[in-house]
């Protein structure tokens, strides 16, 4: 079982948390020659780019400083270098298609087609839907525990994990937000924010799995459990952002945390008598099966939908079921505590 989990998480997280720059496409001499020619002439075939009047260091080659591209264009990164890469890639892929060759990756990514300046529109849309689903789950959970379930005399909830799930919702929504941003515009800043948010979500999810599976309710015990894990995750994020963005190390860390929480929830679902444990099983097994999509890393269909985008799509119903389990758990624990108090 552990070996299967390793395969699943390795495949998924290798896509989520990093890609290598060297790819067959950008090593193609024809593609490289096209990019070099484009950066000199500002044109790919009959298509020319006005901003190729600027050098790669963003300094104008034939005008004063105030003629530099505005900031919003730099953010979109529709500069000479990226436009040359993109259009040379499209031209080269059209040539390869005519020869009957399969698409190849360029600079670690499949040849996606932009839509209104968005690099991977389907992944962006599905990341946004996941964000919306997390928000919906959080709001429904908030209404349930604060308005629909009985409260203690001090107006606090009976459910011992309420605050922890609120934090989880915020971290999850943050991760999906930066996932959408990263897929829309892949630059150094968005890459680091996406990686950091993903690591934070995995680390906190592992902490939640430990606290819930072992029924850690005492605040002092929670701090003792959380402190080393929070310190480790924080140190890892700082290392990635300020020392070295080590894709290999990051993948190993994420795989370890992912497998640990997967096994915790799976074992707990197997031994607990929780009335909604079947939902937990569906999420655990369904999530593992969905991640198998990442093992079939196929080129994007018509330049838009690849395996990673499909994986984003499968997490939407699983997120709904996950929050349904959380709400059922809050009802179950509240009912048990009220009966115990009587």
C-alpha positions as CSV (number, residue, x, y, z in Angstrom):
1,X,0.0,0.0,0.0
2,X,2.8,2.4,0.9
3,X,4.5,1.7,-2.4
4,X,1.2,2.5,-4.3
5,X,0.9,5.7,-2.4
6,X,4.4,6.7,-3.2
7,X,3.8,6.1,-6.9
8,X,0.6,8.2,-6.9
9,X,2.0,11.1,-4.9
10,X,5.2,11.2,-6.8
11,X,3.4,11.4,-10.1
12,X,1.0,14.1,-9.0
13,X,3.4,16.3,-7.0
14,X,6.1,16.2,-9.7
15,X,3.6,18.1,-11.8
16,X,2.3,20.3,-9.0
17,X,5.6,21.4,-7.5
18,X,8.2,21.6,-10.2
19,X,9.4,20.9,-13.7
20,X,12.8,20.9,-15.2
21,X,13.8,23.5,-17.7
22,X,15.5,21.1,-20.2
23,X,13.0,19.7,-22.6
24,X,13.1,18.2,-26.2
25,X,11.3,21.2,-27.6
26,X,13.7,23.9,-26.5
27,X,16.7,21.7,-27.5
28,X,15.4,21.6,-31.1
29,X,17.8,23.5,-33.3
30,X,15.0,24.8,-35.6
31,X,13.1,26.2,-32.6
32,X,16.3,27.8,-31.1
33,X,17.1,29.4,-34.4
34,X,13.6,30.7,-34.7
35,X,13.8,32.3,-31.3
36,X,17.2,33.9,-32.0
37,X,16.0,35.3,-35.3
38,X,12.9,36.6,-33.7
39,X,14.7,38.4,-31.0
40,X,16.9,40.1,-33.7
41,X,14.1,41.0,-36.1
42,X,11.1,41.1,-33.9
43,X,9.1,38.9,-36.2
44,X,8.1,35.2,-36.6
45,X,7.0,34.8,-40.1
46,X,4.6,37.6,-40.9
47,X,3.8,38.3,-37.2
48,X,5.9,41.1,-35.7
49,X,6.0,42.4,-32.1
50,X,6.5,46.1,-31.4
51,X,8.0,45.4,-27.9
52,X,11.0,43.6,-29.6
53,X,12.5,47.1,-29.8
54,X,13.5,46.5,-26.2
55,X,16.4,44.3,-25.2
56,X,16.1,41.3,-22.9
57,X,17.1,43.4,-19.9
58,X,14.1,45.6,-20.5
59,X,16.1,48.6,-21.6
60,X,15.1,50.3,-24.9
61,X,17.5,49.8,-27.7
62,X,16.3,52.8,-29.7
63,X,14.7,55.2,-27.3
64,X,14.8,56.9,-23.9
65,X,13.8,55.2,-20.6
66,X,10.3,56.5,-20.6
67,X,9.5,54.4,-23.7
68,X,10.0,51.2,-21.8
69,X,7.0,48.8,-21.7
70,X,4.4,49.6,-19.0
71,X,4.3,47.5,-15.9
72,X,1.1,45.7,-16.8
73,X,2.8,44.4,-19.9
74,X,5.8,43.3,-18.0
75,X,3.4,41.5,-15.5
76,X,1.8,39.7,-18.5
77,X,5.3,39.1,-19.7
78,X,4.4,39.8,-23.3
79,X,7.9,41.0,-23.9
80,X,10.0,40.1,-26.9
81,X,11.6,37.0,-25.3
82,X,8.4,35.3,-24.2
83,X,6.4,36.2,-27.4
84,X,9.2,34.9,-29.5
85,X,9.3,31.6,-27.6
86,X,5.5,31.3,-27.7
87,X,5.1,31.9,-31.4
88,X,8.1,29.9,-32.4
89,X,6.7,27.1,-30.4
90,X,3.4,27.3,-32.3
91,X,5.1,27.4,-35.7
92,X,7.4,24.5,-34.8
93,X,4.5,22.4,-33.5
94,X,2.5,23.0,-36.7
95,X,5.5,21.8,-38.7
96,X,5.8,18.7,-36.5
97,X,2.1,18.0,-36.8
98,X,2.4,18.1,-40.6
99,X,5.2,15.5,-40.4
100,X,3.1,13.3,-38.2
101,X,5.2,13.9,-35.0
102,X,3.7,14.1,-31.5
103,X,3.9,17.3,-29.5
104,X,6.9,17.8,-27.2
105,X,7.6,19.9,-24.2
106,X,9.2,23.3,-24.3
107,X,11.0,24.6,-21.2
108,X,9.3,22.0,-19.1
109,X,5.8,22.6,-20.4
110,X,3.5,21.3,-23.0
111,X,2.7,23.6,-25.9
112,X,-0.4,25.3,-24.5
113,X,-2.4,27.9,-26.4
114,X,-3.0,31.2,-24.7
115,X,-6.5,32.7,-24.2
116,X,-6.6,36.4,-23.5
117,X,-3.0,36.2,-22.2
118,X,-3.6,33.2,-20.0
119,X,-1.1,30.4,-20.5
120,X,-3.2,27.4,-19.3
121,X,-6.8,28.6,-19.4
122,X,-8.4,25.3,-18.5
123,X,-6.1,24.8,-15.4
124,X,-6.8,28.3,-14.4
125,X,-10.6,27.9,-14.7
126,X,-10.5,24.6,-12.7
127,X,-8.2,26.1,-10.1
128,X,-10.8,28.9,-9.7
129,X,-13.6,26.3,-9.4
130,X,-11.6,24.5,-6.7
131,X,-11.2,27.8,-4.9
132,X,-14.9,28.4,-5.1
133,X,-15.7,24.9,-3.9
134,X,-13.4,25.4,-0.9
135,X,-15.1,28.7,-0.1
136,X,-18.5,27.1,-0.4
137,X,-17.5,24.3,1.9
138,X,-16.1,26.7,4.4
139,X,-19.1,29.0,4.5
140,X,-21.5,26.0,4.9
141,X,-19.3,24.6,7.7
142,X,-19.3,28.1,9.4
143,X,-23.1,28.4,9.2
144,X,-23.5,24.8,10.5
145,X,-21.3,25.1,13.6
146,X,-22.2,28.6,14.5
147,X,-26.0,28.8,13.8
148,X,-27.4,25.3,13.2
149,X,-25.8,23.3,15.9
150,X,-26.1,24.0,19.7
151,X,-23.5,26.2,21.3
152,X,-21.9,26.1,24.7
153,X,-23.0,28.5,27.4
154,X,-20.1,30.7,26.5
155,X,-21.3,30.9,22.9
156,X,-18.4,28.7,21.6
157,X,-19.0,25.6,19.5
158,X,-19.0,22.1,21.0
159,X,-16.9,20.9,18.1
160,X,-13.2,20.8,19.2
161,X,-11.7,21.3,15.8
162,X,-13.7,24.3,14.6
163,X,-10.8,26.7,14.6
164,X,-8.5,24.3,13.0
165,X,-10.8,23.8,10.0
166,X,-11.2,27.5,9.6
167,X,-7.5,27.8,9.2
168,X,-7.5,24.9,6.8
169,X,-10.0,26.6,4.6
170,X,-8.0,29.8,4.5
171,X,-4.8,27.9,3.6
172,X,-6.6,25.8,1.0
173,X,-8.2,28.8,-0.7
174,X,-4.8,30.6,-0.7
175,X,-3.2,27.5,-2.4
176,X,-5.8,27.3,-5.1
177,X,-5.6,31.1,-5.7
178,X,-1.9,30.9,-6.3
179,X,-2.4,27.8,-8.4
180,X,-4.7,29.8,-10.7
181,X,-2.2,32.7,-10.8
182,X,0.7,30.4,-11.6
183,X,-1.1,28.6,-14.4
184,X,-2.1,32.0,-15.9
185,X,1.4,33.5,-15.7
186,X,4.5,31.4,-15.0
187,X,7.1,33.7,-13.7
188,X,9.6,33.4,-10.8
189,X,7.4,35.1,-8.3
190,X,4.2,33.2,-9.1
191,X,6.2,29.9,-9.1
192,X,7.5,30.4,-5.6
193,X,4.2,31.5,-4.3
194,X,2.5,28.5,-5.8
195,X,5.1,26.1,-4.4
196,X,5.1,27.8,-1.0
197,X,1.3,27.7,-0.7
198,X,1.3,24.0,-1.8
199,X,3.9,23.1,0.8
200,X,2.0,25.0,3.5
201,X,-1.3,23.2,2.6
202,X,0.3,19.8,2.7
203,X,2.0,20.5,6.0
204,X,-1.1,21.8,7.7
205,X,-3.2,19.0,6.3
206,X,-0.8,16.5,7.8
207,X,-1.1,18.3,11.2
208,X,-4.9,18.2,11.0
209,X,-4.7,14.4,10.2
210,X,-2.5,13.8,13.2
211,X,-4.7,15.9,15.6
212,X,-8.0,14.4,14.4
213,X,-6.9,10.8,14.0
214,X,-5.4,10.7,17.5
215,X,-8.1,12.9,19.0
216,X,-5.7,15.5,20.3
217,X,-7.9,18.0,22.1
218,X,-5.7,19.6,24.8
219,X,-4.2,22.9,23.6
220,X,-0.8,22.2,25.2
221,X,-0.6,18.8,23.4
222,X,-1.6,20.4,20.2
223,X,1.2,23.0,20.5
224,X,3.7,20.2,21.2
225,X,2.6,18.3,18.1
226,X,2.4,21.4,15.8
227,X,5.6,23.1,16.8
228,X,8.1,20.8,15.2
229,X,6.0,20.3,12.0
230,X,5.4,24.1,11.6
231,X,9.1,24.8,12.2
232,X,10.0,22.2,9.5
233,X,7.5,23.5,6.9
234,X,8.5,27.1,7.6
235,X,12.2,26.3,7.2
236,X,11.5,24.4,4.0
237,X,9.5,27.3,2.5
238,X,12.3,29.8,3.5
239,X,14.9,27.5,1.9
240,X,12.9,27.4,-1.4
241,X,12.4,31.1,-1.5
242,X,15.6,32.6,-0.3
243,X,18.3,30.0,-0.8
244,X,17.6,27.5,-3.6
245,X,14.4,26.4,-5.4
246,X,15.4,22.8,-5.3
247,X,12.7,20.9,-7.2
248,X,14.0,17.5,-6.2
249,X,14.2,18.2,-2.5
250,X,10.8,19.9,-2.6
251,X,9.2,16.9,-4.3
252,X,10.7,14.5,-1.6
253,X,9.3,16.6,1.2
254,X,5.9,16.9,-0.3
255,X,5.7,13.2,-1.1
256,X,6.6,12.3,2.4
257,X,4.0,14.6,3.9
258,X,1.4,13.5,1.4
259,X,1.9,9.8,2.0
260,X,1.9,10.3,5.8
261,X,-1.5,12.0,5.9
262,X,-2.9,9.6,3.3
263,X,-2.0,6.6,5.5
264,X,-3.3,8.3,8.7
265,X,-6.7,9.0,7.2
266,X,-6.9,5.6,5.6
267,X,-6.0,3.7,8.8
268,X,-8.3,5.9,10.9
269,X,-11.2,5.4,8.5
270,X,-10.6,1.6,8.8
271,X,-10.7,1.4,12.6
272,X,-13.1,4.2,13.5
273,X,-16.9,3.7,13.9
274,X,-17.6,7.2,12.5
275,X,-21.0,7.2,10.7
276,X,-19.5,9.1,7.7
277,X,-16.3,7.1,7.4
278,X,-17.4,6.0,3.9
279,X,-17.1,9.6,2.7
280,X,-13.5,9.6,4.0
281,X,-12.8,6.4,2.1
282,X,-14.2,7.8,-1.1
283,X,-12.1,10.9,-0.8
284,X,-8.9,8.9,0.0
285,X,-9.4,6.3,-2.7
286,X,-10.9,8.7,-5.2
287,X,-8.1,11.1,-4.7
288,X,-5.5,8.4,-5.2
289,X,-7.2,7.2,-8.4
290,X,-7.6,10.7,-9.7
291,X,-3.9,11.4,-9.2
292,X,-3.1,8.5,-11.5
293,X,-4.0,10.9,-14.3
294,X,-0.7,12.5,-13.7
295,X,1.0,9.3,-14.6
296,X,-0.4,9.6,-18.1
297,X,1.2,12.9,-18.9
298,X,-0.3,13.4,-22.3
299,X,-0.1,16.5,-24.5
300,X,-2.9,19.0,-24.2
301,X,-5.9,18.2,-26.4
302,X,-6.2,21.0,-29.0
303,X,-3.6,22.9,-26.9
304,X,-5.9,23.3,-23.9
305,X,-6.6,20.2,-21.8
306,X,-3.9,18.0,-20.4
307,X,-3.7,15.4,-17.6
308,X,-2.9,18.0,-15.0
309,X,-6.0,20.0,-16.0
310,X,-8.2,16.9,-15.7
311,X,-6.7,16.2,-12.2
312,X,-7.8,19.7,-11.2
313,X,-11.2,18.8,-12.4
314,X,-11.5,15.6,-10.4
315,X,-10.6,17.4,-7.2
316,X,-13.8,19.5,-7.4
317,X,-16.3,16.8,-6.5
318,X,-13.8,15.3,-4.0
319,X,-13.6,18.7,-2.3
320,X,-17.4,18.9,-2.0
321,X,-17.4,15.4,-0.4
322,X,-14.5,16.3,1.9
323,X,-16.3,19.3,3.3
324,X,-19.4,17.1,3.7
325,X,-17.4,14.7,5.8
326,X,-16.1,17.7,7.9
327,X,-19.6,18.9,8.5
328,X,-20.8,15.4,9.4
329,X,-17.8,15.1,11.8
330,X,-18.9,18.3,13.5
331,X,-22.4,17.1,13.9
332,X,-21.2,13.7,15.2
333,X,-18.8,15.2,17.8
334,X,-21.4,17.9,18.9
335,X,-24.0,15.2,19.5
336,X,-21.6,13.0,21.4
337,X,-20.5,15.9,23.6
338,X,-24.0,17.0,24.4
339,X,-25.0,13.5,25.4
340,X,-21.9,13.2,27.5
341,X,-22.7,16.5,29.3
342,X,-26.2,15.3,30.1
